Amino acid sequence: MTKTQNAQRNAIRAAVVLLLVGGLSVGATAVFVIVTGVPSAQAGGDVASDPEPTTHSEPEAPTIPTEDAYAERVKNFPALQPYDTAEPLVPVSTLLTSARGLSTYPTPDAPVFAASLAYGDLQKFSPGLGGDTQIAGDRPMWVLTVHSPVENYGALAGSPAKVWDVYTVVFDGPTGDGIAFGTGEDIEKLGIPGEYVK
């Protein structure tokens, strides 16, 4: 047996004693240092290293030009046309079930304040509810405020729900299609003329 082999054998014996006395983690470090003579940081263990250079790539060009994409959107989803006064409004009574059904706890007798006004007027009273620039300003709307609770969970995952006691729904007057929804919005408090409907 050579001197080096003998020294290593003695180092291993010492390490075993350290393992028994000092615990596993202290002993394991001691074994590595005694056997190799080099701490793990110097041996290339868990040490911060210089970052590897990466290649830079440019984002791919859109497959469809922006102008073509806009034209496609307008073709498939045209803006609502100016209102033809010969076209009747849907009765507000046909919208009540839909409006009340958006509540977290829907009830068939929740109070509803309703108003009929042009979309441009709605934009003046509440830009949040009337913010779609593709809708003609003279297009008639049904705006219904429902006094019933609704929960809004917000944008952050895990955030607690905010419960509102009132919300407003905007419907296109001639078609009855839903246009906008706002929690905490009360058109009566905004001064929009209307009436409670059943």
C-alpha positions in Angstrom: 0.0 0.0 0.0 1.4 3.4 -1.0 1.6 6.4 1.3 -1.2 8.1 -0.7 -3.5 5.1 -0.4 -2.8 4.8 3.3 -3.5 8.5 3.8 -6.8 8.2 2.0 -7.8 5.1 4.0 -7.0 7.0 7.2 -9.0 10.0 5.9 -12.0 7.8 5.2 -11.8 6.3 8.7 -11.7 9.8 10.2 -14.7 10.7 8.0 -16.7 7.8 9.3 -16.0 8.9 12.9 -17.2 12.4 11.9 -20.4 11.0 10.4 -21.1 9.1 13.6 -20.3 12.1 15.8 -21.2 15.2 13.8 -24.3 14.1 11.8 -24.9 13.3 8.2 -24.6 16.8 6.6 -21.5 17.9 8.4 -19.9 14.5 7.9 -20.7 14.4 4.2 -19.0 17.7 3.7 -16.0 16.6 5.8 -15.7 13.4 3.7 -15.6 15.3 0.5 -13.0 17.8 1.8 -10.8 15.2 3.4 -10.9 12.7 0.5 -10.5 15.3 -2.3 -8.7 18.0 -0.4 -10.9 20.6 -2.2 -14.1 22.2 -0.9 -17.2 21.7 -3.0 -17.3 25.4 -4.1 -13.8 25.0 -5.6 -14.6 21.6 -7.1 -17.4 23.1 -9.3 -20.3 22.4 -7.0 -23.2 24.7 -6.4 -21.5 27.9 -7.4 -22.8 30.8 -9.4 -21.3 30.7 -12.9 -21.1 33.1 -15.7 -24.3 33.0 -17.8 -24.1 31.2 -21.2 -24.5 33.6 -24.1 -27.8 33.1 -25.9 -28.8 33.9 -29.4 -31.2 36.8 -30.1 -34.1 36.1 -32.4 -36.5 38.6 -33.9 -40.2 38.0 -33.5 -41.9 36.5 -36.5 -43.7 38.9 -38.7 -47.5 38.6 -38.5 -48.9 36.2 -41.0 -51.6 38.6 -42.0 -51.0 42.4 -42.5 -52.7 44.6 -39.9 -54.9 46.3 -42.5 -56.1 43.0 -43.8 -56.8 41.8 -40.2 -58.9 44.9 -39.6 -60.8 44.5 -42.9 -61.5 40.8 -41.9 -62.8 41.9 -38.5 -65.1 44.5 -40.0 -66.4 42.0 -42.6 -67.2 39.3 -40.0 -68.2 41.7 -37.2 -69.6 44.8 -38.8 -70.3 47.9 -36.7 -73.9 48.4 -35.8 -75.4 50.6 -38.4 -77.2 53.9 -37.7 -80.7 53.2 -36.3 -83.5 52.8 -38.8 -86.5 54.4 -37.0 -88.8 51.9 -38.7 -87.2 49.2 -36.7 -89.0 48.7 -33.3 -87.3 48.3 -30.0 -87.7 45.0 -28.2 -90.0 45.2 -25.2 -88.0 45.8 -22.1 -90.0 43.0 -20.4 -88.2 40.5 -22.6 -84.9 41.6 -21.2 -85.7 41.4 -17.5 -85.0 37.6 -17.1 -81.6 38.0 -18.8 -80.6 41.0 -16.8 -81.7 39.5 -13.5 -80.1 36.2 -14.3 -76.6 37.8 -14.2 -76.9 38.1 -10.4 -74.9 35.8 -8.2 -78.1 35.0 -6.5 -80.8 35.6 -9.1 -84.4 36.3 -8.0 -87.4 36.9 -10.3 -88.5 40.0 -8.3 -85.2 41.9 -8.1 -85.9 45.6 -8.6 -84.9 46.8 -12.1 -84.5 50.5 -13.1 -84.7 50.8 -16.9 -84.0 53.6 -19.3 -84.0 53.8 -23.1 -81.5 56.2 -24.6 -79.1 56.6 -27.6 -75.7 55.0 -27.3 -74.1 58.5 -27.6 -76.0 59.7 -24.6 -74.9 56.6 -22.6 -71.3 57.4 -23.5 -71.7 60.9 -21.9 -73.3 59.5 -18.7 -71.0 56.5 -18.3 -68.0 56.1 -20.6 -67.3 52.7 -19.1 -70.7 51.3 -20.2 -70.7 53.2 -23.5 -67.1 52.8 -24.6 -67.4 50.9 -27.9 -66.5 53.3 -30.7 -67.9 50.9 -33.3 -71.5 51.5 -32.2 -73.3 54.4 -33.8 -74.1 57.2 -31.4 -77.8 57.4 -32.4 -78.4 53.6 -31.9 -81.1 53.1 -29.2 -80.2 51.1 -26.1 -82.0 49.6 -23.2 -80.0 50.2 -20.0 -81.1 48.2 -17.0 -79.8 48.6 -13.5 -80.5 45.5 -11.4 -80.6 45.8 -7.6 -79.3 42.3 -6.7 -75.9 41.1 -5.5 -73.2 40.2 -8.0 -69.6 39.0 -7.3 -66.6 40.2 -9.1 -63.4 38.1 -8.6 -61.0 40.7 -10.1 -57.8 40.1 -12.0 -55.6 38.4 -9.5 -55.9 34.7 -8.9 -56.8 33.9 -5.3 -58.0 37.5 -4.6 -61.3 37.6 -2.6 -64.5 38.3 -4.4 -66.0 41.8 -4.2 -69.7 41.7 -3.8 -71.7 44.6 -5.4 -75.4 45.2 -4.5 -76.1 46.7 -7.9 -75.1 46.2 -11.5 -76.1 47.5 -14.9 -76.6 45.8 -18.2 -76.7 47.5 -21.6 -78.8 45.9 -24.4 -79.1 46.9 -28.0 -82.6 48.3 -28.4 -83.6 46.8 -31.7 -82.1 43.3 -31.3 -81.9 42.8 -27.5 -78.3 41.7 -27.7 -76.1 42.3 -24.6 -73.6 45.1 -25.2 -72.0 45.9 -21.8 -72.1 45.0 -18.1 -70.9 47.1 -15.2 -70.7 46.1 -11.5 -71.6 48.9 -9.1 -73.1 51.0 -11.8 -76.5 52.6 -11.0 -78.0 54.6 -13.8 -80.6 56.1 -11.5 -77.8 57.7 -9.4 -76.1 58.9 -12.6 -79.3 60.9 -13.3 -80.4 59.0 -16.4 -84.2 59.3 -16.7 -86.1 56.0 -16.5 -88.5 54.0 -14.4 -88.7 50.8 -12.3 -90.1 47.9 -14.3 -91.5 44.6 -13.3 
